[in-house]
Amino acid sequence: MPPDLLRLGGRTFTSRLMLGTGKFTDFEVMRGALEASGTQIVTVAIRRVELRAPGHDGLLDALDWDHLQLLPNTAGCRTAAEAVRVARLARAATGTPWVKLEVIPDARWLLPDPVGTLRAAEELAADGFVVLPYVQPDAVLARALEAAGCAAVMPLASPIGTGRGLRTPDLLMTVLDGAGVPVVVDAGLGVPSDAAQALELGADAVLVNTAIAEARDPVAMAHAFALGVQAGRAAFLAGRMAPRTHASPSSPVQGVPRLPDPEVPL
């Protein structure tokens, strides 16, 4: 069989698990988790790096970018204009045109702004960026982002950092149905079975941060997520059985003599 590769932004990847770099206790734990996950795409909040916030000073120097695809993100940007400006600063600072686009004016639930995200995506894609927009699971918006030239769409599973898992699988299916670019489920995954479920439904990849960084053993959890992603993808490719409303015996019944029905007392 040919290798099952993820094709994204003009590149190919063997891993379908992307990782974030926030919330780890230190760089050593972060590096261990990244290695255990087998990830090849790593997202970094470029505003935090530029501002040298605690826990992020030296982050770009802490990882081997010869073997990882850097995915700067525009976390913290509340408007389309702000996200576009930060994306351009990130490209100038890092040399990569890749950007995870986040436009989030909602401070309580951290839900993305669909209108602002589309506006920023159109401008950045026209400017040569490889745009991966973070959005709610909205099929109409997803198609508009594809038409704008985005390299992927990244619908949330549940609100950022909640660990509540895939709360709207039916909406995710509408995004997956007929998608012309990779669909990466991002935000809210809590355990490896959540990632497996997303891949089983047909998602091309997942992005995980909090569920790994805040685990009791982040390195072990990163490895577990890698296995969950592999299992979910393998199940999707294998093709699940059709669900039934009634029971169906596992053993064949042809040729088996039928016993008389037992007498039922009145």
matplotlib code that plots the C-alpha trace (Angstrom):
import matplotlib.pyplot as plt

x = [0.0, 1.2, 2.0, -0.9, 0.4, -1.2, -0.8, -1.0, 0.4, 2.4, 4.1, 3.5, 3.5, 3.3, 1.9, -1.7, -1.2, -0.3, 0.8, 0.7, 3.5, 1.5, 1.0, 4.0, 5.8, 9.2, 11.0, 12.2, 8.7, 7.6, 10.3, 9.7, 6.0, 6.7, 9.0, 6.6, 3.8, 5.7, 4.3, 5.7, 3.7, 4.0, 2.1, 3.5, 1.7, 3.9, 2.7, 3.7, 7.1, 7.6, 6.6, 8.9, 6.1, 7.2, 7.5, 7.9, 11.3, 13.6, 10.8, 11.8, 15.4, 14.3, 13.1, 14.7, 12.9, 14.9, 12.6, 9.4, 7.1, 6.6, 3.0, 2.8, -0.6, -2.3, -3.6, -4.7, -5.9, -9.4, -9.9, -9.1, -6.7, -4.8, -4.5, -3.2, -0.6, 0.6, 0.7, 2.9, 5.2, 5.5, 6.5, 9.1, 10.5, 10.4, 10.6, 7.6, 4.4, 2.4, -0.1, -2.8, -5.3, -7.2, -9.6, -11.2, -13.0, -14.9, -13.0, -15.3, -15.6, -12.8, -15.1, -13.7, -15.3, -16.5, -16.7, -13.4, -11.7, -12.9, -11.8, -8.4, -8.1, -8.9, -6.2, -3.5, -4.2, -3.9, -0.6, 0.9, 0.3, -0.5, -3.6, -5.1, -8.1, -9.6, -13.3, -16.6, -17.9, -19.8, -19.9, -20.9, -18.0, -15.6, -16.5, -16.0, -12.6, -11.7, -12.8, -10.6, -7.5, -7.0, -4.8, -7.1, -9.9, -9.7, -13.1, -13.2, -14.3, -15.4, -14.3, -10.5, -8.9, -12.1, -11.2, -14.8, -14.1, -16.1, -19.4, -20.9, -20.0, -23.0, -21.8, -18.3, -19.7, -21.2, -17.8, -16.2, -18.9, -17.3, -14.4, -11.8, -9.0, -7.8, -10.0, -8.0, -10.1, -8.7, -9.5, -11.3, -10.0, -9.5, -8.4, -7.0, -10.4, -11.6, -8.9, -9.7, -13.3, -12.5, -10.3, -12.8, -15.4, -13.0, -11.0, -7.5, -5.7, -6.1, -4.3, -3.9, -2.3, -4.0, -5.0, -1.3, 0.3, -2.0, -1.9, -0.3, 2.4, 2.4, 5.0, 2.9, -0.3, 1.4, 2.3, -1.3, -2.7, -0.4, -1.9, -5.4, -4.8, -3.3, -6.2, -8.9, -7.3, -6.9, -10.5, -11.7, -9.7, -11.0, -14.6, -16.9, -19.8, -23.3, -25.1, -28.3, -31.4, -31.7, -29.3, -27.6, -25.9, -22.2, -22.4, -24.0, -27.5, -27.8, -28.0, -28.5, -31.6, -34.2, -35.2, -38.8, -39.9, -39.9, -43.3, -44.1, -46.2, -49.4]
y = [0.0, 3.5, 5.6, 7.4, 11.0, 14.2, 16.8, 20.3, 23.6, 22.0, 19.6, 16.0, 14.7, 11.3, 12.4, 13.6, 15.0, 18.6, 20.1, 23.4, 24.7, 26.6, 25.6, 23.2, 23.5, 23.8, 23.3, 19.9, 18.5, 20.2, 18.7, 15.3, 15.5, 16.7, 13.8, 11.2, 12.5, 12.1, 15.4, 17.3, 20.5, 22.7, 25.9, 28.8, 31.9, 34.5, 37.4, 35.7, 34.9, 38.5, 39.9, 37.4, 36.3, 33.9, 30.4, 31.5, 33.4, 31.4, 29.1, 29.4, 28.5, 25.5, 23.3, 21.8, 23.5, 21.5, 18.6, 20.5, 22.7, 25.9, 27.1, 30.6, 31.5, 34.8, 33.9, 37.0, 38.9, 40.3, 41.8, 40.9, 43.8, 42.8, 39.2, 40.3, 42.5, 39.8, 37.2, 39.5, 40.2, 36.4, 35.8, 38.5, 37.2, 33.4, 33.3, 30.9, 31.9, 29.4, 30.9, 29.5, 32.3, 33.1, 36.1, 35.8, 38.8, 36.6, 36.6, 34.2, 31.2, 32.1, 31.5, 32.7, 35.6, 34.1, 37.4, 38.7, 35.3, 35.2, 38.8, 38.2, 34.8, 36.5, 39.1, 36.7, 34.1, 36.8, 37.8, 34.4, 32.9, 29.3, 30.0, 27.5, 29.3, 28.3, 28.4, 26.9, 23.8, 25.7, 24.2, 27.4, 29.3, 26.4, 26.5, 30.3, 29.9, 27.2, 29.6, 32.3, 30.1, 28.6, 25.5, 23.9, 24.6, 24.0, 23.6, 23.4, 20.3, 22.3, 25.6, 26.0, 24.4, 22.7, 19.1, 18.3, 16.4, 16.4, 18.0, 18.5, 15.5, 16.1, 19.6, 18.4, 15.9, 18.8, 20.4, 17.1, 16.4, 17.6, 19.4, 20.3, 21.0, 19.1, 19.4, 19.7, 19.4, 21.9, 22.9, 21.1, 17.5, 16.0, 12.3, 10.2, 8.7, 12.2, 12.4, 8.9, 9.8, 12.9, 10.8, 8.0, 10.5, 11.5, 14.5, 14.7, 15.6, 17.1, 19.8, 19.3, 21.4, 21.6, 18.0, 17.0, 19.9, 19.6, 15.8, 14.3, 12.9, 15.0, 12.8, 9.7, 11.5, 12.7, 9.2, 8.1, 10.8, 9.6, 6.1, 7.5, 9.4, 6.3, 4.1, 6.6, 7.0, 3.3, 2.8, 5.4, 3.9, 0.4, 1.6, 1.0, -1.5, -0.1, 0.4, -1.7, -1.1, -4.8, -7.4, -9.6, -12.9, -13.2, -16.9, -18.2, -19.6, -21.4, -25.1, -25.0, -27.1, -25.0, -26.2, -26.1, -22.9, -23.5, -23.7, -20.4, -20.8, -18.8]
z = [0.0, -0.7, 2.4, 4.0, 3.9, 5.0, 2.2, 3.5, 2.2, -0.6, 1.8, 2.9, 6.5, 8.0, 11.3, 11.6, 15.2, 15.5, 18.9, 20.6, 22.8, 25.5, 29.2, 29.5, 32.8, 31.1, 27.8, 28.7, 29.2, 26.1, 24.0, 25.5, 24.6, 21.1, 20.5, 22.1, 19.9, 16.6, 15.5, 12.6, 12.8, 15.9, 16.6, 18.5, 19.7, 18.0, 20.1, 23.3, 21.8, 20.7, 24.1, 25.9, 28.3, 31.1, 29.8, 26.2, 26.2, 24.0, 22.7, 19.1, 20.0, 22.1, 19.1, 16.1, 13.2, 10.6, 11.5, 12.4, 10.5, 12.4, 12.5, 14.1, 15.3, 15.9, 19.4, 21.3, 18.2, 18.5, 15.1, 11.5, 11.1, 14.2, 13.1, 9.6, 11.2, 13.6, 10.8, 8.7, 11.7, 12.2, 8.6, 8.8, 12.1, 11.3, 7.5, 7.2, 5.4, 7.4, 9.9, 12.1, 11.9, 15.1, 15.4, 18.8, 20.3, 22.8, 26.1, 27.9, 25.6, 23.2, 20.2, 16.8, 14.9, 11.6, 9.7, 10.9, 10.2, 6.7, 6.0, 7.4, 5.5, 2.2, 2.8, 4.0, 1.3, -1.4, 0.2, -0.2, 3.2, 3.9, 6.0, 8.5, 10.1, 13.4, 13.2, 14.5, 12.7, 10.1, 6.6, 4.9, 6.4, 5.7, 2.0, 1.9, 3.5, 0.9, -1.9, -0.3, -0.7, 2.7, 2.9, 5.5, 7.9, 11.7, 13.3, 17.1, 18.9, 21.9, 23.5, 23.9, 26.9, 28.1, 27.4, 26.7, 23.5, 20.3, 21.3, 17.8, 15.6, 13.4, 12.6, 12.0, 9.4, 7.5, 7.3, 6.2, 3.6, 0.3, 1.9, -0.7, 1.8, 4.9, 8.0, 11.2, 14.4, 16.9, 20.5, 23.3, 22.8, 26.2, 25.8, 23.0, 22.3, 21.3, 18.7, 17.5, 17.1, 15.0, 12.7, 12.5, 11.2, 8.4, 9.8, 8.3, 11.5, 15.0, 17.0, 20.7, 23.4, 26.8, 27.1, 26.8, 28.6, 31.7, 31.9, 35.0, 32.6, 29.4, 27.7, 28.2, 27.2, 24.0, 23.1, 23.9, 21.6, 18.8, 19.2, 19.2, 16.0, 14.3, 15.4, 14.3, 10.9, 10.4, 11.3, 8.9, 6.1, 7.0, 6.8, 9.7, 9.5, 8.9, 12.1, 12.6, 14.7, 15.7, 16.9, 14.4, 15.4, 15.0, 14.2, 11.0, 11.5, 8.1, 8.4, 12.2, 13.1, 14.9, 18.3, 19.3, 21.2, 24.9, 26.5, 28.1, 31.3, 31.5]

ax = plt.figure().add_subplot(projection="3d")
ax.plot(x, y, z, "-o")
ax.set_aspect("equal")
plt.show()
